[in-house]
Amino acid sequence: MLNLSPTKTGTTFSVKVLPRSSRSEIVGEAEGVLRVKLTAPPVEGAANKALVELLSDRLHIAKSRITILSGQTGRNKTVHAEGVKPEDLQALLK
């Protein structure tokens, strides 16, 4: 089960990004971490931008409401989704 942390403004969760994949998709979860494949390379923030776009599309919220809190330069990231409850996030990402 995905490790979700509710906050005053939304939900925080961990993501492991697999850049340079054949297509962008949410693969599932492993050990409480959301696994996401992205076609974008990990260069000049391209993978971060692609991650925000994919999550905003799947969660049906604006890109401005998705924030990468930590891990901007690594594969393991902590992400905050503003205005999304943990149970809604769990359901939408399935």
N, C-alpha and C positions, 0 to 999 in steps of 0.2 A: 504494500500500500504506500502511496506517495506520502512523504513527510511534509505536511503543510503546517505553517505557523500563522495563525490569524493575527492581524495587527489592527490598530484603530481605523486604518483607512482601507484595508484590503487583506491580501494574503501573500506571504513570502514562501518561496519554495526553491529547491535546488534543481539545477539543470546540468546535464552533461551533454556537450555539443560535439557532434561528429561532423566536422567540416569536409568539404570536397566530396560529398556523397552524390550518388546518381540522381537523387531527388530529395526535396525538402519534405520531411514528414516527422510526426511524433511517433517514435518507435514503441514506447511503453515506459515502464519504470523498472529499475533494478536497485535494490537496497534503499528504497525511499527516495531515489533520485530520478527525475524525469529525463529520459534519453531522447534526444532530438537530432535527426540527420538534416544537414543543410547542404545545398549545392554550392553555396558561397565559400570562397577560400578564407582562411583566417588572416587576412591582410587588410590593414587600414580600416578596421571596424566593419568590414563587409559581412562577416559572420554574425556579429552582434546585431546589425541592422536587419539581416534576414531572420534572426531569431525573434526579434521584436515584431516584425511583420507577420510571421507565422503564428505566434501566440496571440496577437491582437485579432487576427482572422479567426482562429479557432475559438477564442473566448468572446468574440463579438463585442470588443471594446476598442476604443481609439488607441493608436500606437503611443500617444502621449501618456497613457495610463499604465504602460508597461515600463518598468525601470530595472536595469541591471545594477544591482547594489554592489556586487563584488565579482571579480573574475573577468574583468573586461579583456584581459590579454591571455586568458587560459581557457581550457575546455570546460572546467568546472565553474559554474556561475551560480550566484544567488539572485533570484528575480523576485520583484514585487509587482503584483497585479492589483492596481487600485480599484476599489469598488467591487471586488469579487470575493464572495464568501468561500471558505475552504470546501464545503460540500458541493457548491456550484462548480468550482474548479475541478474537483475530482470527477464529477459527472461529465463535464464538457470535454475533458481531455481523454475520455475513453473512446 
